[in-house]
């Protein structure tokens, strides 16, 4: 399972990126230039995760050679990290989970989650809207489905890595990972579908709904005193960014029982749309 996990992450990344590129080519060849440029623009926020990955490589003592910079410029930096995890897991064999493997998995999962939230999520929303508005375009439907699955898996991978980094190395079995994936996919899918249908019916009013929901979530996070980022300005920015994420899905950032916080999140989400 240790070796198959990063392999599955790489395969899912490749499938999502191929669907993304196929959609770009389809829109360009069919003359749908509005959708073409909007789909291309979904790739741009992903460079934030690539920049963060390059900075982490340098912080870990790696020299930023030209080939490594080229990989990040081609948005393959996260792929490189999962490839490294796969190599370390293969070398470890049945000798247990090493500290090096834990750290590399943690870095890869966090960076992949950042990339998925910045890149896959906008792509899901755009392609789902195209699928609904243009009466079921195949490329849009497949692209939205793969990006949704990739985003849900990024959340599952992040949860798995956080469990492994805790004392005692809590190892989630395959059944637990499948349940988490179904939960995340269902939660994200319903939110995306609700927003897309609302945008289809009420056009730009969807931005007002999302904006109000974002403000409510941000103030709620501030009230929880989520202080994992210590500088005050960074702390406020972190809560604002996490508030935007909470428009679509719940991410627990505080230790301890989270049942009450999850319940509040679902109540607010149900009232928002």
C-alpha positions in Angstrom: 0.0 0.0 0.0 2.9 2.4 0.8 4.2 2.1 -2.8 0.8 2.0 -4.5 -0.4 5.2 -2.8 2.1 7.6 -4.4 1.7 5.7 -7.7 -2.1 6.2 -7.6 -1.5 9.9 -6.8 0.7 10.2 -9.9 -1.7 8.4 -12.1 -4.6 10.6 -11.0 -2.5 13.7 -11.5 -1.7 12.5 -15.0 -5.3 11.8 -15.8 -6.5 15.1 -14.6 -3.8 17.0 -16.5 -4.6 15.1 -19.7 -8.3 16.0 -19.4 -7.4 19.6 -18.7 -5.1 19.8 -21.8 -7.7 17.9 -24.0 -10.4 20.5 -23.0 -8.0 23.4 -23.9 -7.3 21.8 -27.3 -11.0 21.1 -27.9 -12.1 24.7 -27.1 -9.2 26.1 -29.3 -10.0 23.9 -32.3 -13.7 24.4 -32.1 -13.4 28.2 -31.9 -14.8 28.5 -28.4 -12.2 31.1 -27.3 -14.0 32.3 -24.2 -13.9 28.8 -22.7 -10.4 28.3 -24.1 -8.9 31.3 -22.3 -10.9 30.6 -19.1 -9.6 27.0 -19.1 -6.0 28.2 -19.7 -6.4 30.7 -16.9 -7.2 27.9 -14.4 -3.6 26.7 -14.8 -2.1 30.0 -13.6 -2.9 29.8 -9.9 -1.1 26.4 -9.7 2.2 28.2 -10.0 1.8 29.4 -6.4 2.1 25.7 -5.3 5.1 25.3 -7.7 6.8 28.3 -6.2 6.2 27.0 -2.7 7.6 23.6 -3.7 10.7 25.1 -5.1 11.3 27.2 -2.0 10.8 24.1 0.2 13.4 22.2 -1.9 15.9 25.0 -1.3 15.0 25.1 2.4 15.7 21.3 2.6 19.2 21.9 1.3 18.6 21.0 -2.4 20.3 23.1 -5.1 17.8 24.6 -7.5 19.4 23.2 -10.6 18.1 24.2 -14.0 16.3 20.9 -14.6 14.4 21.3 -11.3 13.4 24.8 -12.2 12.2 23.7 -15.6 10.1 20.9 -13.9 8.4 23.5 -11.7 7.9 25.9 -14.7 6.1 23.0 -16.4 4.0 22.5 -13.3 5.6 19.1 -12.7 7.1 20.0 -9.3 4.5 18.0 -7.4 5.0 15.1 -9.7 8.7 15.1 -8.8 7.8 15.0 -5.1 5.5 12.0 -5.5 8.1 10.3 -7.6 10.6 10.8 -4.8 8.1 9.4 -2.3 7.5 6.4 -4.6 11.3 5.7 -4.8 11.8 6.0 -1.0 8.8 3.7 -0.4 10.2 1.2 -2.8 13.6 1.2 -1.2 12.0 0.9 2.3 10.1 -2.3 1.2 8.7 -4.0 4.3 11.0 -2.2 6.8 8.2 0.1 8.1 7.6 3.8 7.6 10.8 5.8 7.9 11.0 9.4 9.0 12.2 10.4 5.6 9.2 8.8 4.0 6.8 10.5 6.4 8.3 14.0 5.8 8.3 13.6 2.0 4.7 12.3 2.1 3.7 15.2 4.3 5.3 17.8 2.0 3.8 16.3 -1.1 0.3 16.0 0.3 0.3 19.6 1.6 1.6 21.0 -1.7 -0.8 18.9 -3.7 -3.7 20.1 -1.6 -2.7 23.7 -2.2 -2.4 23.0 -5.9 -5.8 21.3 -6.0 -7.5 24.1 -4.2 -5.9 26.8 -6.4 -6.1 24.9 -9.7 -8.4 21.9 -9.7 -11.3 23.7 -7.9 -11.6 26.5 -10.4 -11.4 24.0 -13.2 -14.2 21.9 -11.6 -16.4 25.0 -11.4 -15.7 26.1 -14.9 -16.1 22.8 -16.6 -19.2 21.9 -14.6 -20.7 25.3 -15.7 -19.8 24.5 -19.3 -21.3 21.1 -19.0 -24.6 22.5 -17.8 -24.7 25.6 -19.9 -23.6 24.0 -23.2 -25.8 20.9 -22.8 -23.4 18.2 -21.9 -20.1 18.7 -23.7 -18.1 15.4 -23.2 -14.7 17.1 -22.6 -16.2 19.4 -20.0 -18.0 16.6 -18.1 -14.9 14.3 -18.1 -12.6 17.2 -17.0 -15.0 18.3 -14.2 -15.3 14.7 -13.0 -11.5 14.0 -12.9 -10.8 17.4 -11.3 -13.4 16.7 -8.7 -12.0 13.3 -7.9 -8.4 14.7 -7.8 -9.5 17.4 -5.4 -11.3 15.0 -3.2 -8.2 12.7 -3.2 -5.9 15.6 -2.3 -8.0 16.1 0.8 -7.9 12.4 1.6 -4.2 12.3 1.1 -3.7 15.3 3.4 -5.8 13.6 6.1 -3.8 10.4 5.7 -0.5 12.3 6.0 -1.6 14.2 9.1 -2.6 10.9 10.7 0.8 9.4 9.9 2.6 12.4 11.4 0.8 12.1 14.7 2.6 10.1 17.5 2.0 6.4 17.0 1.6 6.7 13.2 -2.1 5.9 12.8 -2.3 4.0 9.5 -5.6 4.4 7.7 -6.7 1.1 6.0 -8.0 1.1 2.4 -11.6 1.0 3.5 -11.2 4.1 5.6 -9.6 5.9 2.7 -12.4 4.9 0.4 -15.0 6.2 2.9 -13.1 9.5 3.2 -13.0 9.7 -0.6 -16.7 9.1 -1.0 -17.4 11.7 1.7 -15.2 14.4 0.2 -16.4 13.7 -3.3 -20.1 13.9 -2.3 -19.6 17.0 -0.3 -17.6 18.8 -3.0 -19.9 17.6 -5.7 -23.0 18.9 -4.1 -21.5 22.2 -3.4 -20.2 22.6 -6.9 -23.5 21.5 -8.5 -25.4 23.9 -6.2 -23.2 26.9 -7.2 -23.2 26.0 -10.9 -27.0 25.7 -11.0 -27.4 29.0 -9.0 -25.0 30.7 -11.4 -27.0 29.3 -14.4 -30.3 30.7 -13.0 -29.2 34.0 -11.4 -25.9 34.8 -13.2 -23.6 37.2 -11.3 -25.7 37.0 -8.1 -23.7 33.8 -7.3 -20.7 36.0 -6.5 -22.8 37.8 -3.8 -23.8 34.4 -2.3 -20.3 33.1 -2.3 -18.9 36.4 -0.9 -21.4 36.4 2.0 -20.6 32.7 2.7 -16.9 33.5 2.6 -17.2 36.4 5.1 -19.3 34.2 7.5 -16.7 31.4 7.3 -13.8 33.8 7.8 -15.3 35.4 10.9 -16.1 31.9 12.2 -12.5 30.9 11.9 -11.3 34.1 13.6 -13.7 33.3 16.5 -12.1 29.9 16.8 -8.6 31.5 17.2 -6.9 29.4 14.6 -3.5 30.6 15.4 -1.3 28.1 13.6 0.1 31.1 11.8 1.6 33.4 14.4 2.3 36.8 12.8 -1.0 38.9 13.1 -1.1 39.9 9.4 -0.3 36.3 8.3 -2.9 35.0 10.7 -5.6 37.2 9.2 -4.7 36.3 5.7 -4.6 32.6 6.6 -8.2 32.8 8.0 -9.4 34.7 4.9 -7.9 32.1 2.6 -9.2 29.2 4.7 -12.6 30.9 4.8 -12.7 30.8 1.0 -11.8 27.1 1.1 -14.6 26.5 3.6 -17.1 27.7 1.1 -16.7 24.3 -0.6 -15.3 21.9 2.0 -14.3 21.6 5.7 -10.7 21.4 6.7 -9.9 20.9 10.4 -7.1 23.1 11.5 -7.4 22.7 15.3 -6.5 19.7 17.4 -9.1 17.9 19.5 -12.7 16.8 18.8 -14.2 18.4 15.8 -17.8 17.2 15.8 -19.2 20.5 16.9 -17.2 22.4 14.3 -18.3 20.1 11.5 -21.9 20.4 12.6 -21.7 24.2 12.5 -20.1 24.0 9.1 -22.9 21.9 7.7 -25.6 24.1 9.2 -24.0 27.2 7.6 -23.5 25.5 4.3 -27.1 24.3 4.2 -28.4 27.8 4.8 -26.0 29.4 2.3 -27.4 27.7 -0.7 
